Amino acid sequence: MQASYHDHEGHSHHGHGPAQGVPDSTRALAWALGITLAFAAVEAVGGLVAGSLALLADAAHMVMDAGALGLALFAAWMVRRPAAGGRTYGWYRVEILAALVNGALLLAVTAGIVIEAVRRLMSPVPIRTDVMLAVASAGFLANLAAAAVLHRSRGESLNVKGAYLHVLSDLAGSVAAVLAALIIRATGWTPADPLLSIVLSLLLLVSAGRLLWQAVDVLLEAAPKHVDMARLEAELAAVPGVERVHDLHVWTVSSGFVAMSGHAVVPDLARQEGALLEITSRVKGFGISHVTVQLERGGDCAGCAAP
C-alpha cells in the first residue's frame, strides 16, 4: 500500500502547472542589476581619468557582478515557469545551478583581486586621489543602495543569496577604495590600496566558499542541516502501529522546498490509515513540505535492507 501527503506551504507545484508560491524577488534583482550596470560605467570613466587601477578593477568587478545578477534574475524567472516534459519538479533546480555559478564567479573575482593587488604592490602607480575618492564614495552609496534593495530578499533562496553576496563584494571594494584614497591622500603611502583589497578579498572568500558548499549539498541531495535524520526516524518509528521505518530519504529540491520519501511497516491493516495521518503530522514539524510514504504490512518488506 502506498500513500502520499503533500503540504507545500508556499509551493503549489506538484509536477504540473506553474510554481505559484515562489517568493517574488525579481523586482529587487532587477533594481540591483540596474544600479550595478549604471555605476560600473561611472567607475570605468573615473578610473581612466584618475589613472586608478583600483577603480578600473572595481568597474570590471561590477560588470562581472552585473552578469551574476542577470543570471540570478533569469533563474528567478525560470523557477516560475510551469513544468514541462519530464521535468516533474519544474525548474526549481535552476536557482541552485545559478547559485553554484555565482559562487564560482565570486571565487574567480576574489582571486583576480588578489593577483592584481600583488602586481600593484610590486609596481606602484601614481593615483589622482581627489578623483578616486569622489568616485569611490559615490560607488559606496550606489552599492549600499543595491545591497539595501536585496537585503530583505537575501534569505529567500541560494540564488538570491549569491546575488546579494556579489553586491556585498562590490560594497567591500568601494570601502577599500575609499579608505585607500584617504590613506594615500594623507600619507602618500600607495601600498594601502592593494593591501586593503587583499584583506577584504579574504573575507569574501569565506562567503563564496560557504555559498558553493550549500549549493553542492543541494545538488548531491544531502539532508538539509535543520533535519536531524536520527531524530526524524525515531519520531516516525514511535508512531503507534508502526513496527519499523526504512529507506528514509530527505532532500532539498530548491531553497525552502524540502521533500521526503520513506517506507513504514504497519502490520495491522486497520491501523494503517491512522499511522499515515500521524506520520504526516509529525513530518510537518521538521519543515518538510512534500512527503511520500509507502506503508507495508511486513511480509512485503522486500527492500528493508536496501540502502
Steps between C-alpha positions, in 0.01 A plus 500: 500500500635842410369830624632848449453830675569844355512812711693752297454808716587746228569242227203402290716320246418129475673431173231685306417865468711798599673548831259752647652546843862579411605822680504791252851645524525586130426869554777533758744319270402725207561817706836370622598412142412849375696674778804275449512548121455877524776549751740259329507752213561790742789316667659409167503867392623610844776241496624619161498866609668431836745244366380269777533128438291445812202678347545328163527162671191574706314606183591165340393331824162674482451398136561138602260540790241646264529179301447301821194711588365445150547126544320513835215698343470244219496214753229672708290531184562139395387365838155644438457324167264200488639148495533350155600167354680277747587784744262386772638756746489776241796740494566525873859375470595786264544728801743252655703488178502881496622506861777254406612717208483814713712338770759398241502853356553643848805277543633608160445870577669462839800329341518776236499773764780333697714450186452864396578618854829308501593655165427848633713434808789409270442788255329801665336757273418870563137564591282813490351456843246783462326329209548157657342611829202667330423204274560241774270688738226515239559130431459421867159674504390323181605158629340574836172572319526173303575305818204662676271400213606135528539484878139405574497226234844353575362206702240392242730274303863409432463676167410836658761444771766459231391823332501677837855381569611642164355837594672481840828430321448821299422684823818366658698609195359853533591511870854390418528764228374778732736401783792463261433842348488660846822331615689579179379860508610543861830308491590434137536130583364331183525137627192572715277439199611144410541394865142600589376323188669176607352513853146554369547231234578243769173584674314452171674166452329362811154607375561358152619168642195472723262573210670239280484239776127558552429475126702180465318350799166561328621352170628193685157471665645508850255529787446867598697618804183571697375139468646257757463170316545285811231694688268495199530123464445453874191725491347303213587162650326607823166555324239257643463203268836549326735206546798654324601762242748450215622654174454846648626779271483876549634749247467860388341554160562874519533761775212454743363198313594187696377155395493161675426143401499191717351161585314423822415144606150490655396130543143578608306605190234668714759735650663609175284803432547635852875434482525687170318802642727506804816460287406792275415711804838436662693561177356853476687590818830444318423758232443236232240610246479217245460149644450155349457204738463137398324283757587129525351214702837334564498199269529726193801682648742369241704818496550545873869429480556724199709811557 
